[in-house]
């Protein structure tokens, strides 16, 4: 909330939303006139950018998206980790890691844009799934996909891998509900496939989004740190699976959940 305005990506998202509301605004701008893969987000935000200053929209948007993200994180930890101190430790470690850097230009806690809200909805989807409210979980996951197809889509893939289930009537109902909520975002994104030239795709992957998509451009220290963290997690996870439950064991459960 206290980060300077605009934060990373906020100029892109907010000006895009403003142009989405009024195509005459900066009509000849190449970026603003380009495709809109996050059309649902622009539909929701464009009335605000058309009526309010960008700074006000950014601040209000941060308040909304970070509230959804923070409450989803807290409630999910309460469902997963019985010991509140373990939850606090996990939160502090997560925020510390986020403040120190990232592996491929990706982050969760940040300014007002589609992916922050999508991450928050995925957290609440996890909470609903743990509580057995699977239709709610499907709707929230579908909404996350609609807002940000990549973030929400990978969240769905991870959910399917974490808890595979046999296909039955109830699962099909959940799938239909998820797809229904996801379609408003999926259709515009799929409509963009195949429209670019090879040269344009090359510029998109290796020039504009190389920090996300090209491993050779990732920071070597970041790769080493994330590899060490993954190895440490695997070791702790394996030892925790073998260990007998004991009093006070929850204090370290944030390390292996």
N, C-alpha and C positions, 0 to 999 in steps of 0.2 A: 504493500500500500504506500510506503514511504519512498519508493524508488522514483527517480525523476520521470516526468512525463515529457515526451513519450518514451516508453521502454522499448525493448527489442520487439520488432514486428508490429507494434501498435500503429506506426504511420502507414504501414501497408494495409492492415485490416480496416482501420477507420477511414482512410481516404477511399479505399475500395467501396466501403459501405456508403459513403457520401456520394460517390459517383453512381453507385447502384440505384440510389434514390433519385438522382437527377443526372441523367446522362449528359446534360449540357454543361455540367460543372467539370472544368478541365477536360473538355471534349477531346482534344487532340493529344492527350497524354497516352503514351504507348502502354505503360503498365496498367493504368486504370481501365483502358479499353480492352485489355486482354481477357481471357476466359475467367470464369468464376467457379472454381472447384468447391468453394465453401459457400454455396448459394444460400443454404438455410441460415447460416450465421448472418449473412448480409441482409436477408429478408428481415431478420429479427432486429438488427442494429441500425439499419438504414433510416428508419423514422427518427431515431435519436440523433444521428449525425446530421440529419436534415434540419433539426430544430434547435440543437444545442451546440456549444463550442466543443471541439475535439477534446480539450482538457477535461471538461465536465463528463463527457461520455466515457473517457478512459477511466476516470476515478470511480464513477458509478459502476462501470463494468468490472473493474478490479474488485470492488466491494462484493458484488454478486458472485463472480466466479470463484474468488478465493474463499468466500464463505461456504459455497457448495463443496469445494475441494477440502477445506479444513474440517468441516463437520463430517463429511464422508470418511475422511482419514481417521478421525477420532472414534467414530462409532464402529468402524471396521476393526480398529485395534481393540476396542472393548469386547467385540465378539470373538476375536482370535486369541487375545492374551488376557488371562484372568488377573494377573498382577498389574496394577496401574503404573507401578514404577518401571516395569518392563516396557509399557507403552510409551512412557515419557522418554525412556532411554532410546527406544527405536525412533521416535520423532526427532529427538535432538541429533541423532546420528544421521538421519535422512536429510535434515535441513543443513547440517554441517557439510555433508557430501555435496549437496546441491550448491552450496555457496562457494565451494572450492573449485568447481568446474564440472565438465561433463565429457563424455566419450566422443560423441559425434554431433555436437551442436544441438543436442536435444535437452529439454528441461521441462519441468512440470510446474513449479512455482514461479510465476512470472506475471507479465502484463495482461491486458485484456485482449484475448484472442480466442479462437474457437477451441484450440486444443486444451486450454486450461479447464474450460467448462466440460469438455468431453472426458477428461481425466476424472473430474469430480463426479460426473454421472456414472462412470465405470466403478468408482469406489462405492457409490450407493447401490449400484447393481450387485456388487459382491455382497454387500450387507443384506440385501433382499434375498439373494440366493441362499446365504447361510441361514437365514431365518425361515427358509422354506417358502417364501413368497415368489415363486418362480415366474409367474406372469408379470409381476412388477419388475423383476430382474430383467426379463426379456425386453420389456418396454423401455427401461432405462438404458440398456445396452444398445437397443436400436436407435434411441435418440442420440446417444453418443456417436454412433456411426453416421447418423444424419448430419450432425454438426461437424464432424471431422472423420471422414471415411477411413483414413489410415489409422488413427489412434483407436477409434472404436472397432475397426475391423481386426486389428491385432489383439485388442481386448477380448473379442469374441473367440479368436483362435486359441488364446491362452485358456479361456474358460472351458472350451471343448477338450483341450488336452488335459487340464487339471481334473476334470470330472466327467469322463466319458460315460454316456448313458445309452441304454438300448432304445431303439426307435419304437415309440408307441404313440397312441393317440394324443396323450398329454404333451409329449415332446413336440409333436407336429403342431399342436396348437400354439405352444410357446414360440416355435420357429416362425409360424405365420405372423404372430404378433410382432416379433422382432423385425421381420422383413418389412411389415407394414410401417413401423416407425422409422426404419432405416431408408426406405425408398426415396423420400424427398431429398436426401443427400446423395444416395447412390446413383440415381438417374442422371443428374448433372455431371457427376464425376465420370461415369462410364461414357457419357456422350462426348467427352473430350478425347477419348482414346482413338488413336489413329489419325488425328487431325494434323499433327505436327510433321515436319519433315525430319529426315535423319540428322541434318545439321542442327535443327532446333532442339531435337532430343539430346544431342551431344552437348550443346550449350547448357541445357537444363540440368543434366546429370553431372557433368564434369566442371562447369563454370559456376552456375548459380547455386546449385545444391551439392557441390562436391564435398562440403564439410559434413553433410548428412550421409551421402551415398558412396563415397570413394574411400575405402579403408586406408589407402596409402596416404591420404591427407589427414588422417587422425593424428592427434598428438601422441608421440611415443610415451612420455610420462603418463598420460591418461590411460593408454593401453595397458601399461605395466600396473598401474594402480587398480584398474578394474579387473585385470586378470588375477591379481593378488586377492582382491575382495571376493571374487568368484571361488577361488581355491579355498579361502578361509571359510566361506559359507558352506561349501560342499563337505569340508572336514567336520565342521561343527554339526552340520545336519546329520552326517553319518554317525558321529559319536552320540548324538542325542537320540537317534533311533535305537541304538544299542543299550543306552543307559536305562536303569530302572528309575521310575518316578520317585522323587524324594522330596521331603518338605523343603520349601524355599526354592525349588528348582525353577519355578516360573520367573524368578528374577532375571534369568538369562535367556528366557524363551524368545525374546525379540531377535536374538541372533540367528535362530534357526527356523523361524516361522515365515 
